[in-house]
Amino acid sequence: MITRISHVGIVVADLENSLRLYEKLFHLRPSAIVDALGGKVKAAFVPIGAGEIELLQPLDPNLALSQFFRDRGPGIHHISLATDDIESEVDRLRKEGVIFDREKPTVGAHGTKIIFTVPTSTDGVAIELMEERPADKQSALNDKTQPNPEY
């Protein structure tokens, strides 16, 4: 079952510049900055309320994320919906005609199972399904994320 909005993924040109902007304008700081996809993407997780903003800087020009950036520039890439059972949701949505970018979920930057819809099958918006572990859900509800001391 879909339980909440997990995050909004935003593609940026320069992660450090974007983080400075988010702090200056909105007083938001990242809880974590990670190398994702084997170092092909630099990601920062910026908590706000029970969700977060995920800032993504593609580093590998061959990634679909890089192509998205070249075509559209910086901006919203996807909306992530949390689910407690990703395989059941994928099966249910496929029966409804939703097309996914791959056959099975993979592990994403949050260390949880994810899969993306093909935007043409979800009204032009890429939707990421992210399986949320019970501890993740409780953490999001408590909003006890601490700022990243390295930032």
C-alpha positions in Angstrom: 0.0 0.0 0.0 1.2 3.5 -0.8 1.7 5.2 2.6 3.0 8.8 2.0 5.1 11.0 -0.2 8.7 10.1 0.7 10.5 12.8 -1.3 10.8 15.0 -4.3 13.8 14.3 -6.5 15.4 17.5 -8.0 18.2 17.4 -10.6 20.8 20.1 -10.0 23.9 21.3 -11.8 26.1 21.7 -8.7 25.1 20.0 -5.5 27.3 22.2 -3.2 25.8 25.4 -4.7 22.3 24.1 -4.4 22.9 23.1 -0.8 24.1 26.6 0.0 21.1 28.1 -1.7 18.6 25.8 0.2 20.3 26.8 3.5 20.4 30.5 2.7 16.8 30.8 1.4 15.0 28.1 3.4 17.2 27.4 6.3 17.3 23.7 5.3 20.4 21.5 5.7 21.1 18.0 4.4 20.9 15.1 6.8 23.2 13.1 4.5 25.3 13.5 1.3 26.1 10.3 -0.5 27.6 8.9 -3.7 24.9 6.9 -5.4 24.9 4.4 -8.3 28.5 3.5 -7.7 29.7 7.1 -7.7 27.7 8.1 -10.8 25.4 10.5 -8.9 26.0 12.7 -5.9 22.8 13.0 -3.7 21.8 15.0 -0.7 18.8 14.4 1.4 17.3 17.5 2.8 14.6 16.7 5.5 11.5 18.8 5.8 8.5 17.6 7.9 7.8 13.9 7.3 9.5 13.9 3.9 12.5 15.3 2.2 13.9 16.9 -0.9 16.5 14.8 -2.7 19.0 16.8 -4.6 20.7 14.9 -7.4 23.8 15.9 -9.3 24.5 13.5 -12.1 28.3 12.8 -12.6 28.2 10.2 -15.4 27.2 11.7 -18.8 25.8 8.3 -19.9 23.1 8.2 -17.2 19.4 8.8 -18.1 19.5 11.4 -15.3 22.3 13.3 -17.2 20.2 13.2 -20.4 17.2 14.6 -18.4 19.5 17.4 -17.2 20.8 18.1 -20.8 17.2 18.1 -22.2 15.5 20.1 -19.4 18.1 21.7 -17.2 17.7 21.7 -13.4 14.4 20.9 -11.9 12.0 18.3 -10.5 12.8 14.8 -11.8 10.5 12.6 -9.8 8.1 12.2 -6.9 8.8 9.3 -4.6 5.9 7.5 -3.0 6.6 5.2 0.0 5.1 1.8 0.1 5.3 -1.0 2.7 5.4 -3.7 0.0 6.9 -2.7 -3.3 6.5 -6.0 -5.1 2.7 -6.0 -4.5 2.4 -2.4 -5.6 4.4 -3.1 -8.8 2.2 -6.1 -9.6 -1.0 -4.1 -8.9 0.1 -1.1 -11.0 1.3 -3.3 -13.9 -2.3 -4.7 -14.0 -3.5 -1.1 -14.3 -1.2 -0.6 -17.3 1.7 1.3 -15.6 5.0 0.7 -17.3 8.2 0.6 -15.2 11.8 1.4 -16.2 12.9 -2.1 -15.3 11.5 -5.6 -14.5 12.3 -5.6 -10.8 13.1 -3.1 -8.1 16.7 -2.3 -7.3 18.4 -0.6 -4.4 18.5 3.1 -4.5 20.4 5.9 -2.8 18.4 5.5 0.4 19.5 1.9 0.6 15.9 0.7 0.1 14.2 -1.0 -2.9 13.1 1.4 -5.6 11.6 1.4 -9.1 10.5 4.2 -11.4 7.5 4.4 -13.6 7.9 5.4 -17.3 6.3 8.9 -17.3 4.1 8.3 -20.3 2.2 5.7 -18.2 1.7 8.0 -15.2 0.4 11.2 -16.8 3.9 12.6 -17.7 5.4 12.4 -14.2 8.1 9.9 -13.2 6.9 8.3 -10.0 9.4 6.4 -7.8 8.1 3.7 -5.6 10.3 3.3 -2.6 9.9 0.5 -0.1 9.9 1.9 3.4 11.2 -0.1 6.2 9.2 0.3 9.5 12.2 2.1 11.1 12.3 4.5 8.2 8.6 5.3 8.6 8.9 5.9 12.3 12.0 8.1 11.7 10.1 10.2 9.2 7.2 10.6 11.5 9.4 11.6 14.4 11.5 14.0 12.2 14.6 13.5 14.3 17.1 13.8 11.5 20.3 15.6 12.5 22.2 17.9 10.1 25.2 16.5 8.4 28.2 17.9 10.2 30.4 17.7 7.1 28.3 20.2 5.2 
